[in-house]
Amino acid sequence: MNTLLLAWLAMLPMSIAAVWLGHHAPDSLLPVAAILLLGLGKGWLIVGRFMELSHGPRLWQSLLLGWPLVVTGVILALHASH
């Protein structure tokens, strides 16, 4: 089966799970963390498979995978302190 199709099929349940978690417990820290981790997983699939950076320069990989990790950390820190 095509790699892009498999990546797309993996992102479908991740998206559904994130929406479900967002509707059922949007204020708790654990569901927020799970939603953000699902987003990181989807970002990893997009960068690695759809943008085909898995074999690209390490700088671009680091930037495109590091930025969502930093933003996720900031959001979790702000949510935990709220």
C-alpha positions in Angstrom: 0.0 0.0 0.0 1.2 3.5 -0.7 3.0 5.2 2.2 1.0 8.4 1.9 -2.2 6.5 2.0 -1.1 4.8 5.2 -0.1 8.1 6.7 -3.5 9.5 5.8 -5.2 6.5 7.3 -3.2 6.9 10.5 -4.1 10.6 10.8 -7.9 9.9 10.5 -8.3 8.2 13.9 -5.9 10.7 15.5 -8.1 13.6 14.3 -11.3 11.9 15.5 -9.7 11.2 18.9 -8.6 14.8 19.3 -12.1 16.1 18.4 -13.7 13.6 20.8 -11.4 14.5 23.6 -11.9 18.2 23.0 -15.7 17.8 23.4 -15.7 15.6 26.4 -13.1 17.1 28.8 -11.7 20.3 27.4 -10.6 21.8 30.7 -8.6 18.9 32.3 -4.8 18.8 31.8 -4.6 15.1 30.7 -7.0 15.4 27.7 -5.3 18.7 26.7 -2.0 16.9 26.8 -3.4 14.0 24.8 -4.8 16.4 22.2 -1.4 18.2 21.9 0.4 14.9 21.6 -1.9 13.7 18.9 -1.2 17.0 17.1 2.5 16.4 17.4 2.1 12.9 16.0 0.2 14.3 13.0 2.8 17.0 12.5 5.5 14.3 12.5 3.6 12.3 9.8 3.1 15.5 7.7 6.7 16.5 7.9 8.1 13.1 7.4 5.8 11.7 4.8 3.8 14.4 3.0 6.7 16.9 2.9 9.2 14.1 2.5 11.7 15.6 4.9 12.6 12.2 6.5 15.6 12.1 4.2 16.1 15.9 4.0 18.5 18.2 5.7 18.8 17.8 9.5 18.3 21.5 10.0 14.9 21.5 8.3 13.9 18.4 10.2 14.9 20.0 13.5 13.1 23.2 12.8 9.9 21.7 11.5 9.7 19.1 14.3 11.1 21.3 17.0 8.8 24.2 16.7 5.6 22.3 17.4 7.3 20.7 20.3 8.2 24.1 21.8 4.7 25.4 21.2 3.2 22.3 22.8 5.4 22.8 25.8 4.4 26.4 26.2 0.7 25.6 25.9 1.0 22.8 28.5 2.9 25.0 30.9 0.3 27.8 30.5 -2.6 25.4 30.9 -1.0 23.8 34.0 -0.4 27.1 35.7 -4.0 28.4 35.0 
